[in-house]
Amino acid sequence: MAKRFSEEVSIKEVLQSFVIQNKLETGMDKVKIKEAWVQIMGNGVANYTEAIDLKNKTLYVRLTSAVLREELSYGKEKIVKMINEEMGKEIITKVVLS
């Protein structure tokens, strides 16, 4: 049964409680990480991004450009750092470009 709050609570707090109770954090992180990729990398890279998937703290990114893939491979550590900063917590430890 749902927990009732005895005092006024913001909608944000209620939604956070719902996400935690129903163990939806990993699914929410998968959605947010796709948005973070586009925001961090910009439209140029986003246009060549075919798929983004998060599995076990590893971010798998499929790109349609071999040249872009090679260029991004040199900055994997920086990509990990920027995405974790954008998300506000350590979500990924590794990036795999294919």
C-alpha positions in Angstrom: 0.0 0.0 0.0 1.2 3.5 -0.8 2.8 5.6 2.0 0.9 8.6 3.0 2.6 11.8 3.9 1.3 13.7 6.9 2.6 17.1 5.7 2.9 18.9 2.4 5.5 17.5 0.2 6.8 18.7 -3.2 6.0 16.7 -6.3 9.7 16.3 -6.9 10.1 14.5 -3.6 7.1 12.3 -4.3 8.4 11.3 -7.7 11.9 10.6 -6.3 10.4 8.4 -3.6 8.3 6.6 -6.3 11.4 6.0 -8.4 13.4 4.6 -5.5 10.6 2.4 -4.1 10.0 0.8 -7.5 13.7 0.5 -8.4 13.4 2.5 -11.6 16.7 4.4 -11.2 18.6 2.3 -13.8 15.9 2.8 -16.4 15.8 6.5 -15.7 19.6 6.6 -16.0 19.5 4.9 -19.4 17.1 7.6 -20.7 19.0 10.5 -19.1 22.4 9.3 -20.4 21.1 9.5 -24.0 20.1 13.1 -23.4 23.4 13.8 -21.8 25.3 12.4 -24.8 23.5 14.7 -27.2 24.0 17.7 -24.9 27.7 17.1 -24.2 28.8 16.0 -27.7 26.6 18.4 -29.6 24.5 18.0 -32.8 27.5 17.2 -35.0 28.3 14.0 -33.1 24.7 13.2 -32.4 23.9 13.1 -36.1 26.5 10.3 -36.5 25.3 8.4 -33.4 23.2 5.4 -34.3 22.6 3.9 -30.9 23.5 4.4 -27.2 23.2 1.7 -24.6 24.2 1.4 -20.9 25.1 -2.0 -19.5 27.0 -2.6 -16.2 28.6 0.9 -16.0 29.8 0.6 -19.6 28.4 3.0 -22.3 28.1 1.4 -25.7 27.9 4.0 -28.5 27.4 2.9 -32.2 28.6 5.5 -34.7 28.1 5.7 -38.4 31.4 7.4 -39.1 34.7 5.5 -38.8 36.6 8.8 -38.8 34.6 10.2 -35.9 34.9 6.9 -34.0 38.6 7.0 -34.3 38.8 10.7 -33.2 36.5 10.1 -30.2 38.5 7.0 -29.1 41.4 9.3 -28.1 39.2 11.0 -25.5 37.3 8.2 -23.9 38.4 9.1 -20.4 37.3 12.7 -20.9 33.9 11.5 -22.2 33.5 9.3 -19.1 34.3 12.3 -16.9 32.0 14.7 -18.7 29.0 12.3 -18.7 29.4 11.5 -15.0 29.6 15.2 -14.2 26.5 15.9 -16.3 24.6 13.1 -14.5 25.7 14.2 -11.1 27.0 10.7 -10.1 29.3 8.0 -11.3 27.2 6.0 -13.8 29.8 4.9 -16.3 33.4 3.8 -16.0 34.1 2.8 -19.6 33.0 3.8 -23.1 33.0 1.4 -26.0 32.7 3.0 -29.5 31.7 0.8 -32.4 
